[in-house]
Each structure stands twice: as structure tokens, then as C-alpha cells.
Amino acid sequence: MIRSYRISFLGSVVLFLLFILTTQCCQNNAKEEVPVREKIQRPNILLIIADDAGWNDMSFHGSEIKTPNIDKLAKNGIQLSRFYVSPTCSPSRATLLTGIPASRLGIVAPISGKSEKSLPDSIVTLPQALKSAGYKTALLGKWHLGLKPQSGPSAYGFDYSYGFLHGQIDQYAHTYKNGDSSWHRNGKFITELGHATDLITKEAIRYIDEEKQSSKPFFLQLAYSAPHIPLQEPKKWREMYEGVFKATSRQHYAAAMTHLDSAIGEVLHKLEKEGLGENTVVIFMSDNGAQENWYPTWQYKGKYGPNPVLGSNLPLRDFKKLNYEGGIRVPAIIAWKDHFDPGYLSNYISVEDLMPTLLKIASAKEIPAGVEGRSFLGMLTEKDTSNHPIYVRGHLQESYIAKPWKLIRTRHLERPTEFELYNIEKDPSEKNDLLKEKSKIAQKMKRALQEQFNMDSDSVNVSIKN
């Protein structure tokens, strides 16, 4: 009996020790596997924003401007062929970061001069929501949603920020058009030497290098200043277009685009080199259509002009500032290796849809209250052909888009309001106004537009003459 008890006791001890060792081993393995599993479920997000790049300003759309790296991204990703933004930069960026039309927030034009305007601090932003989902967040480059450090990126959810607060800068002096300081790191103004495109790229590569071993995924908003004026490109980029374009200003604009493309190529190469390419969602977009021309007088003391020809939005109509297709329909691409099959997506998508889409990709628990955008993730992974109406308001016009129709309203203080109606599927150049011919459709669209307009901030709503 005693012998039997001793064997049973020793056996129990052995089993207990084996249980402890097995448990510790499993726990250690679990600790090692969690970051990998999290990264698979929640990829890094790289959002690249060009500034004023037009529809016809990159070679994958048939332009003579060389953009091989953006072309490669387009080939390997999904081209969002009906991607709509605001006609100017601050509203597009505000909508992007909130999932709400910027006009609801009182932002319908570029924040400029000595303006105190900024994003409301009561709204949950995309970087704040991503931080709640376990992401690190950074913004490198252009902010343009508050001109002072206290209303800069760190106030709205970015862990790290570097670049410029204003809407445009001298590419080398890094000052605003009136001479104000703008270049900063985490809200503190700094002085650095170098072209803005190169400095922003260098910082992006450094950031990726630091975050490559992190157990947390990152959201990096990489917002370049190119090809926005002033154009100050090194000779090696300019000489590529001598003889290609007649206007010198167009040559310089093309140089800025190819310089930008090379910078994007460096960043994408860094992702691949560090083994992050397969687990990073990459989005490329422009914040609005191309600018037609620029004749500076007091800006930068007039030394960067004249610029009779800048970007091209052909075959789309018109330019930045207006709500015609050339102003609000922009080049856009989304790519995620081995997750999204390359191709084209013709669904109508708004920049406000990016926030809920990226939160879905990030496996966020919920979409913040008040977000009006709709996730288009299902369109990327399934044969979802749905479309939803899009409302775009600038400081000169409003538009309401419901496939295949687009209504444009131009309000005047001293004369009656003007309306135009286009079938943008058949007439992307908006040459044939069908307002009278399709009066019933026009009336329905007018009512829908006014309903959206009534939801906008009182600070930007003024009376109109009908």
C-alpha cells in the first residue's frame, strides 16, 4: 500500500511539472505570436496625398508626364475611377479625417491668411479612431486644417507630426506665402535645409524604419506639397520636359509630378525592403483637381510667376475651385497585396467614405457616431455594384451626384441662382446641359441638394436668390 502510494504521488508530481512546463511554453508562444497575428488582422495603412494633381497629370491616365511608380501602384492595385473630393484642399482633408462633409463643419474653402478656423475638437477623427483600435498614427507633410501649432495634427489624434501647417509653402524656405513660419516637428517650428518633397520622403523612410519592429500597426498620412505652387524643381527634373511641353510653367509642373513620383517610389521600396509590403494597405489620391494657372503678385513677392499653364484634368471639365468633374473627380488608387485583386472600380465613392472603409480594414470595433461616409470595403472584395448619392460643396458651387446624374448649383448674391444637369456617364466632359430636357430629374435633384445644403453649418449658409 505504501509503495503504491509513493508511485502515485511521484507520478502526480511529474504530471504537475509537465503541466506547468507545457503551460509556460504555450504562454511564451502566444506572446510571440500575438504581434504577428495582430498585424495580419490589422494591416499598416499608408495614405499618400498629392496636392493639386490633375486627372491628366500621370502616365497611367495617358499623360506625357512620367509617373512610373504611381503607374505600378495602379497596375497592382484597384483604380477608383469615380472618386470624388472637394474642389479645394482644406475641405477635402477635413472630410477625409472626419467622414463628414466639411460643409457640416463650416469648412468650404482653403483655410488661409491669419484664419483661426480649424477642425472642431468635439468630433472623433480617423487617427483618433485608429488609435483606439491599437494603431500608431503619424502625419508627415501638409496639414492645412489649423494654421497654429495648438490646432495642428497632435490636437486631432496624430502621435507624431512633421511638415507644414499651411496650405502652400516655399519648397526651400518652408514659409507660407505671406512669410509666416510653417515648418514644424510635433508643433514646434524648426529650420531645415532641403526641398520639401525630399525632406518629407526622408522623414517617411525614417518613420517606417522606426516602426518596422513595433507590435502595433501604423497609420501614416503622407501628404506632399507637390505639385502645388510655387514650383521650384531642381534641374534634373525640369530638363526631362524641355521640348515636351511648350509652356515653361507646364514643364516645371511636370517636373514636380515626376519628382513626387520618385519620392513615392522610395517610400514603397522601403516598405518592400523591410518586409512590410504584404501587410500594408496603400492609398494614393489627390486632394482636388489640378490648378489651371497662377499669376502671383504679392505672394512670395511675386518671384515665382507667371504660370499660364499648370495642371491638366482632361478629358474632364475645368479645374480646382469649381465643382465640375475636373475640380472634384481625382485620380485614386487602393492596393493591398494578396487581398485586393488588381482592376478598376467604377462605383461612385466620396472621400468621406475612406474613414469607415479604413476602420473596417483596421477591425475597429465601431464607426464613430455622426460619420456619414459608407464603407466601400465590400466593393473591393466582392462584386458589389451599389452606389450612393454624393454631396460636394465648395465656396463657389454645390453639386449633388446620383448615378448617372450630376446637378451643379451656382449661387449669386445679386442675380438668380444657376443650375446645370449632366449625365456624367455619357458626358464626362460636361458639355451637354440637360436641365430643361430632363426637368423632372432636375427637380428631384434640386430637392435632394437643398436637403443636404440645409444640414450644413450655419456659419457657411447664406441666403440665395432663386
Secondary structure, 3 states (H helix, E strand, C coil): CHHHHHHHHHHHHHHHHHHHHHHHHHHHHHHHHHHHHHHHHCCEEEEEEECCCCCCCCHHHCCCCCCHHHHHHHHHCEEECCEECCCCHHHHHHHHHHCCCHHHHCCCCCCCCCCCCCCCCCCCCHHHHHHHCCCEEEEEEECCCCCCHHHCHHHHCCCEEEEECCCCCCCCCCECCCCCECEEECCEECCCCCCHHHHHHHHHHHHHHHHCCCCCCEEEEEECCCCCCCCCCCHHHHHHHECCECCHHHHHHHHHHHHHHHHHHHHHHHHHHCCCHHHEEEEEEECCCCCCCECCCCHHHHCCCCECCCCCCCCCCCCCCCCCHHHHECCEEEECCCCCCCEEECCCEEHHHHHHHHHHHCCCCCCCCCCCCCCCHHHHHCCCCCCCCEEEECCCCEEEEECCEEEEEECCCCCCCEEEEEECCCCCCCCCCCCCCCHHHHHHHHHHHHHHHHCCCCCCCCCCCC
